[in-house]
Amino acid sequence: MNAPAFPADRSATPVLLDVTRLVARSWSGRQPTGIDRVCHAYLRHFRDRALAVVQHRGVVRVLAERESAALFDLLDGTAPRTRRRIAGRLTRALLGRATRRDLAGAAYLNVGHTDFDLASHAAWVRESGVRPYYFLHDLIPVLHPQFSRPHAVRRHDGRVRAALTQGAGIILGSHAVHRDLETFAAAEGLPLPPVAVAHLAGVEFLRDAPAIPPGAAPYFLCIATIEPRKNHRLLFAAWERLAARLGTAAPRLVLVGQTGPMSGDLLAPIAASPALRRLVERHPRCADSHLAGLMQGARAVLMPSLAEGFGLPFVEALQAGTPVIASDLPVFREIAQGAALLLDPADPARWAEAIAEAAATPRPALPAAFTAPTWADHFAVVERFVGTSGLHDRPLPQRVLAA
């Protein structure tokens, strides 16, 4: 196989886009997480001028232009996607090897937390001469290890250290994560490479999407993987209070999200409580079109998380004009711009009170001062930061700044 050549447009720094996470997600068939959605946004933005990178068991390969385009089509849903087709593309990738002459100076983007903690990845970076840029979505496993399995904590600690020591730059979705990263680097005596902070935009749910009420009563929507840090237990405790207080007039709770790691008995309260069985509706899988309708009909989107790096449903709800009730976390204070009600994630009584009030009153309009982040603003920062377009002389958006 010939060594990979970059697309014909060489007016900007060539781009190597790591799509390993998207390949794994497509192969497994699981619902996309927030990180997966960000990976898809990067795929859509860079696909016409990038080569695909895939990693497998320590082997890093760069696909040729034609094979990259075909794999991008599979991952982006513009071509029929089957395991056989994906396997065929990856087999071709593993047969090729790019030389330093082919890749030196290219901007390598790893947006999916994929394998950059491995020694084999570090060796590839050194040998290829690429300039690696890593997106760190959060430091949660490192700073809050109680929410992750020990293996996941070790892997993520390795990712953070690798990004700090071998990255040409680090991309972050919030200033809250930037502060966490600065504190970690200082405490560990590690260098801090150039950093760009660019807010995420999420999926733009149309304001005119028809509401899909799952019952006659008002309902509230929680979009989150079932795992400890998402704090579903608080919602169950709040709904027990609502059921006791309001009886048959209590609002419904709609949960959208698949079961994640360490979920254990997190859903046990539903089975144990007649009130919760009556009031809680769960959707492990939910298409975006259906989710848009649910979001339009909800009195509010609820996010009682105990830790977050960003929180795409938070922004997606505000983009759709749906109120948000969320935990009082630094990142939510940063992105809410005063447009959300932020509460103590350990106070179910206060949550029950706020939910009851929201259920009894019409949905308020969002503050006029709120400005939703956009992918255009995000990529304006990223493009300038990694030097992949002619944006160097343009002023950066004021709401998302490179540091």
N, C-alpha and C positions, 0 to 999 in steps of 0.2 A: 504493500500500500504506500502511495506517495505521502510525504510529510504534509501536514495540514497547511493550507495557505489561507490568509485572511480574506474576507470579502473585498471586492474591488475598491470600495471607497476608503482610501487611505488618508483622507483629509484630517483625521483625528487619530489619537492613540488607539491601536487595536484593542479589542475587548475579548477576554476569555470569561465566559459565564458558566459557573459551576451549577449544573442542574441535577446533581446526584440526589438531592432530597426530593425533587419533583419526580424523578424516576422511581424512587422507592415508594412514594405516596401513590403514584399511578399503579404500580405493581401490586400494592397491598389492597387498594380499593377503599381505604379508609377516608372518612370525610376530611377535607382540608382544615388545618388549624390556622391561627393567625399568621404564623411564620410561613406556612405554605402559601397563603394569600399574598404575602409580600414577595415571595419567590416568583409567583405568577406575574405580579406587577413588573418585576425586573425582567422577566422573560419577554413580556409584551413590549417593554420599552427598548431593550437592547437587541432583540433577536435578529433584526435586519442587518446588523453590523458586528455580530459576535460569532465566535466559535464556541461550541459546547464542550464543557469539561465534565468527565464522569470519573468517579473514584470507586474502587471496589477492592476491599481487603488490602489496602495499602498501595494498590496500583492506580496511578493517575494517568488518564489518557485524554488527549485533545482530538476531537473529531474534525474531519475535513469539512470544508464549507458545505458541500452537498449533503453529507451525512448530518451535519449540525442542523441544517434547515429541515431535514426530514424528521429528526428527533424533536425539534422545536414544534413542528406541526402536530406530532403525536401528543406532546405534553400540553400544548395550548388548545387542544380540542378541535383543530382545523383539519385533522385527518382521523380516520377510524382508529381507535386505540385498543389494542389487545396486547396481552402478555407476549404473544408470539412476535408481533411487530416490534415491541420494545426490546425483546431479547435479541432480535436480529440486528437492530441498530447498535446495541451494546457489544455484541460479538464483533462487529466491524470496528468499533472503537478500540477494543482491547487488542486488535491485531496491528494497530498503528502505534508509532512512536515519534514524537516530535523532538527535534534537536534544539539546542540552545539558540542556534542561529534563527530558527523559525519563530521562537517565542520571546526572545529577550526584549524587555522593555514593554511588553504588553501588560495592560491592566487586568489582573485576575480578580474577579468578584466572587466571593463566597458569601451568599446571603442566607444560607440555610443551616448554619451551625454544623457544617459537614466536615468531619474528620481532620480539621486543621490542628487538632491536638496530637496527631500521630507523627512519629519520627519520620515515617516514609513521606508524609506530606511536606515536612520541613526540608527533607532532602531534595524533593522535586522542585520546590521553590528555589533553592540554592542552585541546582543544576540547570534549570530552565532559564533563569534570569528574569522571570516575571516580577511585576510589582504587585504584591498581594494586598487586597483591601478586604477586610472582614467586617461583616455586619454583626455586632453583638446586640441581640434583642433585649437581653437583660443579664443580670448577675444572680438571678434568684437561687439556683442550686448552690451557689457559693455562699451567698449571704443568708439564705434561709434553707439550710440542708434538711430540715425536718419535713419539707414538702417534696423531697425527691429521694429516690433510691440511692444507696451508697455508690453504686457504679455510675449513675448519672451525675452525682456530685463530683466524682473524680474526673469524669470526662469533661464536664463543663469547666472545672477549675483548670484543666489542661488547655481548653480552648481560650479562656481568658488570658492565661499566661502566654500562649503562643501568639495571640493577636497583639499583645503588648510588646513582645520581644522580636517578632519576625515580620509584623505587618508594616507595609508602607503607609498605611493609614487605617483608621477604624471608623465605621459608619454607625451612628446611633440614632434611635428613633425619638429620644427625649432627652432633655437636660437633666431629668432625674437620674437616668442611667449614666449620664456623663459624670454626675457627682459621685455616684457609686463607684464608677471606674477609676476616677481620680483618687478617691479614698483608698481603694484596694491597691492601686499601683504604689501609692506612697507608703502604705503599711507594709507592703512586701518588698520595697526597695527596687521596683521594676520601672523601666523607662515608660514614658507615655508618648507614643507616636502622634502625629497629627490626627485630629479628630474632627469629624463633621457631624453635626446634629441636624436631622431633617425629619420633621413630623410625618407620620404616615396618614394616608387618606382612606384606606379601606375601600369597600365596594360602595358605589354610590347608588343607594336604593332610591328609586323614583318616588317623589312626593305624591304622585297621583296613582301609585299602586293601590289596587282595591284592598280594603281591610278584610281580613279573614278571621272573624270572631270564632273561637272554639267553643262558644256557649253563650247563653243569654247574659251572664253576669260580666262585669268589667274584668279585664285580665291584665296581668303584668308579665313581662317577658324577660327571661334570663338566658343569655347565649353564652355557654361556657362548657368546656370539657368537664366531665364529672371527675374531680380530683380534689384533694384536701385544700389546696390554697385558694380555690374558687369559692370556698366557704358556703356551700349549699346548706349546710347545717343551720346557719343563721336564718336562712329563708324558711326552712321547715319550722324552726322555733317561732318565727314571726307569724307564720300562717296558722300555727296552733293557737296563738293568741287571737288572731283575727277570727278564726272559727268560733272560739269561745265567746268573743265579744259580739260578733255580727250574725252568727248562725248561718241560715241559708242565704243571707245577703252578702256573705263574705266574697271577695273577688277571687278569681282563679289565678293560678300560677302556671305558666307555660314554660317548660324547660326544653331548650334546644341544645343538644350536645351529646357526643358519644362518650362512652366510659373510658377514662384514662388510667394512668398508672396509680397505684396505691389507693384505688377507689374503695376497696374492701366493702364495708357495710354502710357507705355514705348514703345509699338510697333506702336503707332499712327503715328509717322513720316513716316513709310512705306506706310500706307494707304493714307497719305496726299501728297506724292511726287511721281510723275510719274517716276522720275529717280530711286528712291529707289525701287519702285515696279518692275522695270526692272532688277535691279542689285542685289537685296537681295533675297536670297533663305533660307527658314527656315525649319528645321527638328525637330519638338518637340520630336520625338522618333527616335533613331538611334542605331542599333545593333553595337556591337564592331567591327564585321567584316567589316561592311560598313564604320564605322568611321575610321578604319585603312586605307581603300582605300582613303577616303577623305583627311586624314592627309598626305598620301604619295603624293597626287597630288597638295596639297596646296603650294603656294609660301611661306606662313608663317602662323603660328597660332598666333592669336591676343588675348591678355589678358589685356584690359584697366581697370582692376579692381581698385576700390578706396580703398579697404582693403582686405587682404587675410591672412590666417594663414599658408597656404602652396601653394596650386594651383597644383593639380595633372595634369591637361592638359599641364601645363608648362613643367613638367618633362617628361610626356609621349611623347610630341612632340620632345623634344631633344633626348630622347631614340630612336625615329624613324628616327632621322636625319633631322627633319623638323625645319627650323629657327623659332624663336619666337620673336615677337615684343610685349612688355608688359609695364605696368606702372612701373615707377621707385619707387618701394616699397622696404623696407628693406628685406623682405623675398625673393623677386625676386633677389635682389642683392646677397643674401646668396646662393641660390641654382643654379643660372645661371653660376657661375664660369667664367664670362666673355663671355658666349656663346650666349647671347641674347642682342637685342637692347632694352634699357629701356628708356621710354619717359615720359614726364609730362602728367598725365591723364586728365589735364584740357586744353590741347593745341591741338585742332583738326587740326589746320593748319600743325603743325609739324608731326602729325600722317599721314595726307594726303600726305605730302611730302615723308615720309619714305615708305609708301605703294606704291606710284607711282614709286619710285626708285626700290623697290623690284619687282614690276610687270614688269619692263622694263629690268631686268637683270636675268641671270640664277641663280638658287638657289645656294648659297655658301655652301661649306662644313663646318661643325662645327669645332671649334678649337680643335686640337688634345688633348689639356690639359683637356677638359671636360670629367669627369667620371660620368656616370649615377649612381644614388643610386640604391641599390638592396634590395629586401626583405630579402635576406640572411643577409646582414649587419644590416638591421633594427631589425630583430629578434635576432641577436646575442646580441645587446644592451638590448633588452627587456628581453630576457631569463636570462641574467646575473643580470639585475636590480631587477626582481621579484623573482629570485632564483628558476626558474622552470626547470633548466637543469644543467648539469655539466660543464657549461661554465665559472665558476668563476675564473679559473686560466688562461684562454686564454686572450691575449691582445684584446682590443676592436678595431674595425675598426677606423681608424684615421679621417674619414669624418663624423662619427656619434658617438658622445661620450656621455656617461652617466655623469651627473654632480652630 
